[in-house]
């Protein structure tokens, strides 16, 4: 009992560290979006958001599901002191992921105009898409390095290179530009984002070298990373597909400005999504080891504490969204108040989804990739149908409904599946 309590204190410490760093990331991301809205307007936010969402979808595809498989492999191997296998898994995953990222980035650079015009139906995003596509292999590399750092319990540093460093740099430069009143080109935010990720990759390389320097030389792997990774790839792509499809369909049917209204509301809601995502990334190694040891009670206890903490953390924003939604959106500019209702729907949906937070990670760490694929596929179908039904007539409001429906289904279904594993949640 004493050992369990001690270990949980360690988990709580990791959660505090992770949320502290991700809190910085949320603040700088919010600041970056605010500065972008003030300097480029709704159309600029929409063009950047549509391009970035497309690039993020490409990052998911390039990762090949290896991030989830790698964190499971590294954490389990390190718990058994098999550092040589952990090294081999990390090197193999990084090599495959970055190679896939380079291939996808090359395709987008060559065909960026055709993709923007013929596939997405929004010529305004062509240049931003071309610039941001160069980030794909860099983001893949940083995500996999971040996964390795989580395996060695460098939680704060792991979270720092998974977004906050880039948004901090971008916010700083964009803030200087805003204060000085300098003109901003349409692709400047994308160029700034690219430079930020290049700097992040340099820091990630330094941290990775220090993290693995005491590990044994790599040993042959007795497990396949790519085969289970493919199932995770499908699940992760399904998870992001609804957000991407809603943004792209909105930009194509209502223009970049309407997409900008939606993306600002989405950014506010993403603050709560960040809480959930942070808890999942921190807890994945814990879930993997606990499930391997058959300690389902410990998984349930951590889930209960996580849910309570997330609901308490989300309460201030939820109250603010209910009471003063127009004022919150006006922070970005008067033109953004038209997206207040859409923002309310997304934020309150995220609050409700926190009740079922981290359930998806439990399924992945328990090697239930096939079930995860089934649930996320159903979720993506629901999102696609809702987007086609509601976005053309209702714009940003319809996009908010389209991403809320599949989110609630996936969270509820995943939690029910976790209970069927025998995890005592409630």
N, C-alpha and C positions, 0 to 999 in steps of 0.2 A: 504493500500500500504506500509506503514511504517513497519507493522508487517511482511509482505511478504519479504521485503528487509532484515529485521533483521534476519528472519529465514534462508534466503539464505546465509547470511554471516556466520551463524552457520554451514550450510552445507559445505560451502567453507572451514571453519576452520577444520571441520572433515575430508574433503578430503585432506587438507594439512597434517594433522596429520597422516592419514592413509597411504598416499603415502610416507611420511617420513619414517615410520616404515617399510612398504613394500619395500621401496628403500633399506633400510638396509638388508632386507631379500633377495632381488635380488642380492645385492653385495656379501653377504655371501654365497648364493647358487651358484653364479658364481665362487666364490673362492673355494668352496668345490669341484665343478666339475673340476676346473683347477688342484687342488691338487690331486684329484683322478686320473685324466688323467696322471699327471706327475709321480705318484707313482705306478699306476696299469696298465697304457696303455689303448689302445682302447678296448681290450678284457675285462679288469676289469671294465671299464665304462659301456660296454654293458651288462655284467652280473648283475651289480648293478642296472642299469637302467631298464632292463627287469624284475628283481625281484620287484623293487620299483613300477613300473607301475602296476604289478599284484596286489600288496598289496593295492595300491591306488584304484584299481577297487573294491577290497573287502571292503575297507572303505566306498566307495559310496554305496555298497549294504547294509552294516551294518547300515548306517545312516538312511535307510528306507525313505529318503526324508524329515526327520524330521528337518533338519537344516533350510531349506527354510520355512517350516510351522511354526517352532518355532520362527523365527525372525519376521514373520508376526503376530503371536499370541502375543508375548511379547510386541512388539512395539505398537500394537493397544490397548492391555489391559492397558499398562502403560499410554497411552495417555488419557484413560478414568479413570485412577487412580484405576484400579482393580488389585492391586498388588498380592492379594491372588490367583487369576486365573493365573497370570503370573508365580507365584511360582509353582503352580500345573502343568502348561504346561512344565516348565523347568525340574522339577523333573521327570515327566512322560517320556519326550523325552530322557533324559539322561539315565534313567533306561532301556528303550527299546533298545536304540542304543548300549550301552555298552554290554548288554546281547547278542545281535546279533553279535557284534564284537568278543566277547569271543568264541562264537560257531564257527564262521568262522575260527578264529585263531587256534582253536583246531583241526579242520578238516585239515588245511594246515600243521600243525606240524606233524600230524600222517601220512599224505599221500603226503608229500612234494616231495619225490623222484618220485612217480608215476605221480604227476602233472607236474613236470619238464620234465620228460622223455616221458611219454605217451601222455600227453595233450599238453604241450607247445613244446616238441620236442627239448629241450636244456638241457642236463644233467649238463652243466656248472653252471646253476643258482640254482641248488637244495639246496646247503647249504645256500646261501644268502637268498633264498626264505624262508627257515625254520626260520632263525633268524629274518628277517624283518616281518614275519607273526605275531610275538609277538607284533608288534607295532599297529596292527589293532584296538583293543579295546581302546588303549591309544589315537590314533589319532581321533577316533570317539568321545571319551569323550572330548578331547580338542577342537574339532570343535564345539560341542554343547555348551560348556562353552563360547567359543568365540562368538557364536551367542547371548547368553544371555548378554554378555558384550556390544555387539553392541546395544542391545535393551535399555540399560541404558546409551548409548552414551559414553562409555569408549572405544572410537575408537582405540586409540593408543595401549592400553593394549590388546584389542581384536585382533588386527592384530599381535601383538608381540607373542602371544601364538599360532598363527595359522601358524607356520613355521619358522619365523626368529630366535626365540630363539634356536631351534634345529640346524639350519644350522650355527648359530654363534658358538655354542659349537663345532659342528663337524669340522668347519673350523679351529678353534683355535687348537684343538687337532691334526688334520691332518697336520696343518702347523708346529707344533712342531716336529712331526714325520718326515716330509719332510726336515726340516732344519737340524735335527740331523742325517739324512740319515739312519734311522732305517728301518729294513725290515718290510714289510706289508703283512699279510696273505690275502688270497682271500676273507675271510669273515670279515676282520677287519672293512671295511667301514660300513657294515651292523650292526656289533656290536656297532660301534660308534654311528650310527643313532638311534639305540634302546636306548642307554643310554641317548642321547639327548632328546628323547621324554619322557623318564621317568622323567627327570628333568623338562621338560615343563609341564607335568601333575601335578607335585607338585606345581609349580607356579600357574597354572590354578585353582587348588583347593583353594588356598589361596585367589585369586582374586574373585572367585565365591562366597565364604563365605562372603566377604566384600560387594559385590555388592547387595546381596539379604537380608542382615541382617535387613534392615529396612522395608522389605516387610511384609504384613499381612500373617498370617498362610494360608496355601493352602486351596482353596475352590474347590468344585466340578466343573469340566469343563463342559461347555455347548456346546462344539465343539469336533469333532473327529480329532485327529492329525494323526492317522495311515491311515485312508482312503484317504484323499488328499495327504498324504505323500507318499503313494504307487505310485501315478501318478508322483510325483516329483522324486521318486526313479528311475522309468523307464526312465524319461527324463535325469536325471543326469548320469545314467549308459550308456545311448545312447551317451551322450556327450563325455564320457571318452573312450567308447568302441573303437572308431577309432584309438585313440592314442595307446591304449593297443594292439589292434590287429595288427597294423602296426609294433610296436616294436617286438612283439612275432613272427610274420611271418618272419620278417627280420632276427631275431636271428636264427630261425629254418632253413631258406633257405640259408643264407649267413654267419652264424656264429656270435658269440658275438662281434668280432672286427668290423664288418660292422655295427652292431647295436650300437656300441660305437661311430662311426662316426656320425650316425644319432642322437644319444642322445645328443651329444655335440652341434650340430646345433640346435636341439630342445631346448636345455637349453638357447641358445642365443635368440631364438625366444620367449621363455617363459618369457623373461624380459618384452616384450611388452604385452604378454598375462597376465602377472601379473598386469600391469597397468589397463587393462580392468577388470580383476577379482576383483581388489581392489576397483575400482569405484563402481562395482555392489554390493559388500558386504556392502559398506558404505551406499549406496543409497537405499538399499532394505527397511529399516524401513521408510525412507522418502516417498518412493513410496507407501508403504502399507497405511500409514496414509492419504496421499494426495488423493489416489484413494478412500478410504473409505469416505472422505469428498467431493468427486466429483470435486476436484481441478485439472482438466486435464491440464489446462494452466501451472500450476506450474511444473507438470511433464515434459511437453514439454520444458519449459525454462531450467530446470536442465539438460535435455538430451542434449540440444544444447550447453550449457556451458561445459558439460562433453566431448562431441565429440571434441570441439575446443581444450580443454586442453590436451586431449590424443594425438591428432595429433601433437600439438606443442612439447609435451614431447617425442614423438617417432621419431621426425625428425632427431636428431643427429645420432641415431643408424641406421636409414634407409639409411642415406647418407653414413655412414661408410661401411655398407654392400654392397652398390652399388659400392663404389670406391675401397675399399681394402678388399674384402672377404677373399682372401688367407692369408693376414696378420693376420686377426682376428682369423682364425682357427689355424694358426701356433702358436698362443699364447699357445695352449694346447699341442703342439708337432707337429713335421713335418709330422707325419703319418696322422694327422687329416685334412690336407689341401685337401685331396681327397673328403671331404664332404662339400667343400665350396659352390658349386652350390646348393646342397640340403638345406644348411643353408640360402642362398639367397631367395630361393622359400618360405621357412617357414617364414622368417622375413617379407618379402614384403607382404605375405598373411596376416600376423597379422596386418600390418600397414593398409591395405585396410579394414580389418574387424573392425578396431577401428571406422570407420565412422558409424557403426551400433551398437556401444557399448551400453551395459546396456538395450537393448531392451528385451532380454530374462527375465531379472529381473522384468521389468514392467509387463510382462505377468503373471509371477508367483505371484507377489504381487497383481495383479488384479484377482486372482483366476481363471486363464485360464490354469489350469493344463492339461486338456484334449488336448487343442490345442498344448501346449508345447510338450506333448508326441508324437503327430502326427508329428510335425516338426522334433523333434530329432530322431524319428524312421526313417523317410525318410533320414535324414542326415547320420545315422549309416549305412543304406543300401548302400548309395552312397559311403561312405568310405570303406565299405567291398569290394564292386565291384572293386573300384579303386585299393585297396591293392592287391587283387588277380590278377588283370591285370598287374600292374606295378612293384610290388616288386620283384617277381621272376626274371624277366629279367634285371631290372635296380637297384636293391639294395636300398641304402639309398636315391638316387634320386627318385625312385618310391615311397618310403615311404613318402617323402615330398609332392609329388603330391597327395598321398592318404589322407593325413590329411588336405591338403589345400582345396580340392573340397567341402567336407561336411561343413567345417567351413564357407566358403563364402556363401553357400546355406542357412545355418541356420541363419546367421546374417542378410542376406537380407530378408528372409522370416519373421523373427521375427519383423524386423522394419516395414514391410508392415502390419503385424498384429497389431502392436501398433498404427499405423495410423488409422486402421479400428476401433480401440477403441474410436477414437475421439481425440487422443493426438496430438496437433499441433506441429510437430517436425520442419519442414522446411517451 
